[in-house]
Amino acid sequence: MARILPDQLVPDFLKAYSVTKLDGRCSADQLTVKIWDRYGTNPTDGEEKATGSFIAAIVICDECSEGVELHRAELEAVEN
């Protein structure tokens, strides 16, 4: 099941996974990051990070509805 990454982690997520398609058009505070964790595991409270064992992610701009999909191979390329 998917979950929304907390707003304060969005800038670090964008940097870690080199999400640049929305640069210049959409600011980090306009973006929602929806992620799917490997094996359905969620981090415990206070342990959440911008990187992790993700199998997919979608970054969507709340203002213009522009989006970017990140797949397993792209997400595994970053060391957790």
C-alpha positions in Angstrom: 0.0 0.0 0.0 1.2 3.5 -0.8 1.9 6.2 1.7 2.7 9.9 1.4 6.2 11.1 2.3 6.1 13.8 5.0 6.5 17.3 3.5 9.8 18.0 5.4 11.4 15.1 3.6 10.4 16.0 0.1 13.5 18.2 -0.7 15.9 15.5 0.5 14.0 12.9 -1.5 14.2 15.0 -4.7 17.9 15.5 -4.2 18.7 11.8 -3.3 16.8 10.5 -6.4 17.8 13.3 -8.8 14.3 14.3 -9.6 15.0 17.4 -11.8 12.1 17.2 -14.3 10.0 19.6 -12.2 12.9 22.0 -11.3 12.1 25.6 -12.2 8.4 24.9 -12.7 7.3 23.5 -9.3 8.8 24.1 -5.9 9.3 21.4 -3.3 6.5 22.8 -1.2 4.0 22.2 -4.1 5.0 18.6 -4.5 3.5 15.4 -3.0 5.6 12.2 -3.0 3.7 9.0 -2.8 5.9 6.0 -2.2 5.5 2.2 -2.1 7.7 0.4 0.4 9.3 -2.9 -0.3 7.3 -5.7 1.3 4.8 -3.2 2.6 7.0 -2.2 5.6 6.5 1.2 7.0 9.0 3.0 9.1 8.3 3.4 12.8 7.3 6.9 14.1 10.3 9.2 14.1 12.4 6.9 12.0 11.3 8.0 8.5 13.9 9.0 6.0 13.9 10.5 2.5 15.5 7.3 1.2 14.7 3.7 1.8 13.6 0.4 0.5 11.1 1.8 -2.0 9.8 -0.1 -5.0 8.0 2.8 -6.7 7.3 6.5 -6.2 5.3 9.2 -7.8 6.1 12.9 -7.5 3.1 15.1 -8.3 2.7 18.8 -8.3 -0.4 19.9 -6.4 -0.6 23.1 -8.5 -0.2 22.0 -12.1 -0.7 18.2 -11.8 2.7 17.5 -13.6 4.3 14.3 -12.3 7.2 12.0 -12.4 7.3 8.2 -11.9 10.3 6.5 -10.3 10.5 2.8 -10.7 12.4 0.1 -8.7 15.6 0.3 -10.7 15.8 4.1 -10.2 15.1 3.8 -6.5 17.6 1.0 -5.9 20.4 3.0 -7.5 20.6 5.2 -4.4 22.3 3.8 -1.3 20.0 3.9 1.7 
